[in-house]
């Protein structure tokens, strides 16, 4: 790994521009779960984040590690190519809704770059902002879930539009929070309730993939620290006794035991055969949307609706072809080289979730990528005094 000189200037001083970006980033994280408009449309939090982009241009530009520079380069290539494919198919099919795919990735790229820029300049302040914003958001969502709890509804949604959003947000928030809690020196009395709230929210969503991925995350997190693993095992027993006969535990166990029994668990319903049935798209990509091109109802169960491919990795391959897949894979490889192994581990549960769900468009995944990159940058290239910027 080649190092490039990184200088932070006066690490004790945070400029007005940096404070503004951090404030907007914190507001974005807290407000992200609130869906006032239909899914897919810009929400209040998105507008706040977009307002932070021009402000971030006034931040000092630092030298970068080669792997950090390459990571951003490949992510830019992937996002620009994804935008090009979606816009191209928009004109070919005369189907304007496909252009939305371009906006998702350009927005997420903006979030990635803003977070890396402010995080590289002021890592401790950035980590503290993100950690406490997630803690506040977790508390608000737990309260929202409690007050709006509907026992007649099998799966809860809190302030989201659907339970899968709640489950995936909970998983990603916990990944981000745990990845930086140690570096930000977040107190245990903040860490414990935040983690419990996010695990509880994942459970109330009854998203099978989210619950399994969250359990996988807990295993990875506590396995790194055997003392904490022992505390976890000791704590499971009384928690289980309390929840043994609860409706939540009954629903969680019933949901997990039903894996493979529901219609949407089939490969056909999740769109996996599409790669074999339409191989002509694998080279340059089919884009995202215009699913009428893949109407398989004549050859399969007519009750199965046409859905996008429910897999992050297969979506990348089918929607953006070998070119997009190569760019994304190169970015992940550079992130692995840049990050510490401990930091990169927190990306594994969302990737596990992505085996059966399309989670690439969700902006918190890109926030997690940025956090892992900043963790790697600040570990590999330490600057005297930078950790005291808060």
Number of C-alpha atoms within 10 A of each C-alpha: 9 7 14 15 10 18 19 18 13 12 17 14 12 15 13 12 18 24 15 15 25 25 17 22 24 25 19 22 24 21 18 21 23 15 18 13 11 10 12 12 11 14 18 16 21 19 12 19 23 16 13 23 18 13 16 20 12 12 17 16 15 15 14 18 20 14 24 22 14 18 24 20 16 20 22 21 17 26 25 17 20 28 22 17 24 27 21 16 20 20 12 9 11 10 13 14 13 22 21 17 22 20 18 20 24 17 18 22 22 17 23 24 19 26 28 25 21 23 23 26 27 26 26 21 22 28 27 21 21 29 28 21 21 22 24 17 23 27 17 18 23 21 14 14 19 13 10 13 15 12 10 7 8 14 21 27 24 25 20 20 17 15 21 21 22 27 30 28 24 28 29 27 26 26 26 25 27 21 24 21 19 13 14 20 13 17 10 11 8 14 18 11 14 25 20 15 21 27 21 18 27 30 24 25 25 25 22 20 24 29 26 18 24 27 15 15 24 20 13 17 19 16 13 11 10 11 10 13 17 13 11 14 11 11 11 12 10 11 10 12 10 10 12 12 10 11 10 18 15 12 16 20 11 12 15 15 11 12 12 10 9 8 12 16 13 12 14 19 20 22 20 19 12 18 17 11 11 13 12 13 19 21 16 18 25 25 27 23 20 16 13 9 11 14 13 17 12 7 7 11 11 11 9 14 14 18 16 20 26 20 22 20 21 23 26 27 23 27 26 30 23 17 19 27 23 16 21 23 17 18 23 18 15 21 24 20 17 27 24 17 11 15 23 21 17 24 21 15 22 25 18 19 22 22 15 19 23 19 21 20 16 17 21 24 24 22 24 23 22 24 27 26 30 28 25 25 24 20 13 15 15 12 15 10 12 21 17 13 17 16
